[in-house]
Amino acid sequence: MNEIKRKGARSTKDIPTSILEQLNKGKIETANLVEWLAVNQTKLLENVLKESDRMEYLEPILMDISNLKKQTVNTINEAIGTGILTESILNNDTEILSIISKHKSDLVRCWSAYTIGKKEEFTIEEILEQIQFLSGDKHFGVREISWLAIRSSIIKNLEESLEILLSWTSSEDGNIRRFATESTRPRGVWCEHIEKLKKEPELGLKILNALKSDSSKYVQDSVGNWLNDASKTRPDFVKDLCEKWKTESPTKETLYIIKKALRTIEK
């Protein structure tokens, strides 16, 4: 269980052949972003399907990948997750969804996030309920993909999502608390912007207030980044809130968040 503690290679060419082979077979987790980007997901898919005796799913999913306009780690990840969901529906096969959600490989668990995010009949309440265990995953890659996979559903159901995510801010798990802000960042990274929050960041105020003095630096960074995103369209909101927090909550955690929040304004 301690693969994640391995020190990953600093560049793709430095990844030992034996490690890359194990990663592509889904036997170990990636230790850092370099390894995460180096995994051959089609090889990994083939190994997972072979292992679970579902090789007939391979061809249609490979076709989906070949049809992608742009092949990146994230687009391939999404295509595989969506393809597995399609095959599971066509073959009335819920077991494959269970297999990938608990898989040893972090990239396979990432596919699982898309099988939740792309399930059209799910309500936003069901989507968030199902994604929560992945949002608390021990691996950084799974946590990031878990919010990316459902962001479009959050955008379509914004106010309901914010209400549900408010309850996540009281979780004992810092990863789950962080999801409440990271998934709703007005701009975010490599993702669709949330136009409504860019114009009306007040909608996220309950969540921000709940986490303004969070003990986890991981959460603090996310809250600071959320506010920095908002400062690019609503600097007034961010400045006023930071002033209020300085008076109401002058803890070192809040002051750290404020510094991150104001970094664009104070440039």
N, C-alpha and C positions, 0 to 999 in steps of 0.2 A: 504493500500500500504506500510505499514511500518514493515512487517514481518521480512525483512532482518536486521532490527535494533534490533531484539530480540537478547539477548545474548544466544547463543547456549550452550548446555550442554558440559561438558568437557570430558565425556565418554559416550558410548552408554547406559550403564545401568542407567545413570542419566537423560536420555531423558524422560520427562513425557509421560505417556501412551497417554494422550489426544493430545499431540503435534505429536507423532509418527503416531497416527491414522489420523490426518489431513494431515500429509506429505504423507502418503500412499494413501490418497484419492485425493491428488493433490490440496488441498484447500489452502495450504500455501507453501512458499519457504523455503528451508533449510537455516539456519542461519550461519552454519559453516561446516567445513569438516567432523566433527564427525557425524552431522545429515545427510550430503550428503551420507556418507558411510552406514548409518543405514537404509535408505529407502529401502523397499522391492519393487523392480521395477516391479516384476510380478503382485503384488497386485495393484500397481499404474496403470500398463497397463490395467488390468481388469477394474478398476474404470473408466479410461479414455474412454475405448471402450464401456462400459456400458452406460456412460453418453452421448456418441455420437451415440449410437444405431448401433454399429458395432461389436457386440460380435463374429461374424463369423470369424473375423480376429485373434481372440485370440489363437485358437488351433495351427495353423501353426507357429505362432511366438513363442509360448511356446516350440514347437518342435525344432525350431532353437536354442533356449536357451539350451535345454537339450542336443543338439548335440555339444555344445561348449566343446573343450578340457579342457579349463580352464575358470571357471566362476568367474569373478571379476566384480566390478562395471563398469569398462570401457568396458569389452567384452560384458556384458549383455546390456549395453547402446547401443553399436554398433549393436548388434543383433536385438534389438527392433527397432532402427531407420531404419536399413536395411529391416527388416520384414515389417514395416509400408509402406516403399517405395514400396516393392514388391506387397503388398496387394492393394495399391493405383493404381498401374499400372494394375494389374489383374482386378480390379473392376472399372477402369476408374473414380477414386475417388480423385480429386484434393482437395476437401474440407477438407479431413482429414489432409492434409499437412498444410493447412492454420490454422486449429484448433490447432495443436500441436505447430506451430511456435509462436502462441500468447498465449499459455497456461499460467495459473497462476503458475504452478509448474516449477521450474527451470530445474528439471530432464527431464520433458517432452520436454522443449525447447531444451535440449541437444539432444534428439532423433531427433529433427528436423534438427540438423546440419548434421547428417548422411544421412538424406533423400536428402540433397544437395550434400554431398561428394560422395555418391554412385551412383549418377545418371550418367550412362555411356555416355549418348549422349551429356552431357554438355561439352562445351569447358572450358578451364581454366578461360577464361574471364568471362563466365557465372557463373562458380562456385564461383569465388571471388566476383562477383557482388551480387550474392544471399546470400553469407555468411556474407556480411558486416554488416547487421543489428544485427546479432547474435554476431559478434565480438565486437560490442559496447553495448552488453547487460549489464544491471546493476548488474547482478549476476556473481560472480567469476567463478562458475562452468560452466556456459554456455560459457563464454569467452574462457576458457581453452579447452573445448570440440570442440569449433568452429574451432580452428586451428588444433587440433588433427584429426578431421574428414576429413580434406582436405589436410593433409600434404603429403600423397602419390601422390596426383595430382600435388601439388607444385613441388615435387621432379621430377616427369615425365616431367614437363614443367617449369623447373627452371628459365631459363633466361627470359622467357615471364612473369612469376610470379613476378620476382624481378622488372621488368619494371612497371607492374601494381601496385605493392605494393609501389613503390616509390611515386606514386601520393597520397597514403593513408597517407604519412608522413606529409602532409599539412592539414589533417583533424583537425577540431576544437575539436574533441573528442579524448582525450588521450587514451581511450581504443582501438580506431581504429588505432591510430598511433602506439601503442604498438604491435598490431597484425603484423605489417610489419616486426618487428624484431623477435618477439616470434615465429611466424610460420616458420621462416627461420633459426632458430638457428642451427648451424652446428651439434651439438649433441642433444640438447634439453633434456627433461626429459620424461621417459617412452614412448619413440617414436623412430622411425627409424632415424638413422643418415643421414645427407646429405653429402655423400662422396665427392661430387664435391666441396662443400663449405669448407670441412675440408682441402682439398688440395689447393683450390683457393678462399680464403676468399675475395680476391679483387673484386669478382663478387658482393658482397654485399656492396661495398664501398659507392655508392651513397646514399643508405638508411641510413647507419651508419653516414655519414657526415650530412645528413639532420636532424638527431636526436641527434647530439653530445652535444647539449646544451639545450635539451628539458626541459620545465618547470615542467613536471610531474615526480615525483619520480618513479611512476609505469613504465614509459617509460625508465627512466634512468637505473633502475634495469635490464630491459630487454636488453638494449644496452650493459651494462656492462657484462651481462651473455653471450650474443652473442659472445663478444670478448674473454671472458674467455674460452668459448668452442673452439674458433679458436686457442687460445694460446697453446692448447694441441697438435696441429699438426703443427701450423705455428707461433711459438713464435716470429720469426723475423718480420712478418707482424704486429702483435699486438704491439710489442715494438716500431717499427718505426711509426706506426699510433699514438700511445699515445704521443710520443715525438713531433710529428707534431702538435697535438691538444693542447699540453701544451703551445706551442708558439702562435698558431693561435687563440685559444679560451680558455684563462685561466679563465673561469667563474667557479663559485662554482659547477654548474651542470656538466660541462665537467670534472672537477677534481674528482668529486664523481664517475663518470662513469669510469675514468681512474683507480681509486683505485680498483673498482670491476673487471675491465678488467685484471689487472695485478696480481690478488691474487694468481693464481696458479704459475705463473712465479716467484713471489717473495717469495714463501714458503721457 
